[in-house]
Amino acid sequence: MKKKNWQRSIVQYLGIIGGAILMGIAYTWFLAPYKIVPGGVGGLSQILFYKFDIPLGLSMLIFNIPLFIISFIFMGTRFGWRSIYGMLTVSILTDLVSLPSLHKFGLIKDLAEYTYLYQGEKIFSILSPSDIYLSAITGSVLLGMGLGIIFRFRGSTGGTDIPVAIIKQKTGLSIGTGYWIVETLIILTVGLVFRDIKIVIWGYVNLFISAKMTDLTSEGLPYVKGAYIISPKYEEIKEAIYDKIHRGVTYFKATGGYTGNDIIVLFCVMNRRQVSTMRELVKDIDPKAFVILTDVNDVMGYGFKSRNLDLTASE
């Protein structure tokens, strides 16, 4: 058992490194050169990077350390080693995978190929200023994928998770509202510092894309559907589902809001390709049946491959 736990831990730490590399590439190759603010500590770090010429990864570390200290003071939060490890890994690798660093290591022979003049400043970017839109989208996708991979391997990068947790604890606001407040303040702050409204616009575009990619990478595609079926012929529908698509069915006892009558709600989880068969079965048995379909990101149990995501802090 100990050997298995060690193997799992090694895989998780390597997975966090992989996610950190993608995040570093997103920041230094695509987003930071054009001052595209992804929100979070990565967005704030651009202020130190451009105003004081402090490396981007080191700037992230400078912002993250006080946030961890604040969390200990105000919340007594005990972060797992993976949270601290994730924060340090992203900060270090962001500087290591930058184009100038890769040139120093000999991995890039000619840095001039990636050197451009943008708004009167020399920048290093994979894509030219004429492709700034593509650079913003690519960076947002890679950033979300990197963060999603870190989450999938039970890591964390600290950052805005900390002030959001404090806001929730002190004000009772939801986590979603907390993130919206914190990320908005960061995007607006960087926009004001650089005096560029386009930074604010790109910040929100980046935030939307990266958030969607984070969910997609950490939770997976909604390849499974959940079906709620309300019909007086629930027994016949249940048997048809058993017989034709070979899926289990759960009964929920409910009460009709209008009639006040007791009803049975069927719930069934199935692959997307089985949805059409289920619809036909229900329609043939009861054309007036009420059916609700919903996306299911992860299923554990017989007949489904587990893709469970555990974000519990681990030492």
Secondary structure, DSSP 8 states (H G I E B T S, - for coil): -HHHHHHHHHHHHHHHHHHHHHHHHIIIIIIGGGT---SHHHHHHHHHHHHS---HHHHHHHHHHHHHHHHHHHT-----HHHHHHHHHHHHHHHHTSHHHHHHTTS-S-GGGGEEEETTEEEE-SS-GGGHHHHHHHHHHHHHHHHHHHHHTT----TTHHHHHHHHHHH---HHHHHHHHHHHHHHHHHHHHT-HHHHHHHHHHHHHHHHHHHHHHH----EEEEEEE-TTHHHHHHHHHHHT----EEEEEE-TTT--EEEEEEEEEEGGGHHHHHHHHHHH-TT-EEEEEEES---BTTB-----------
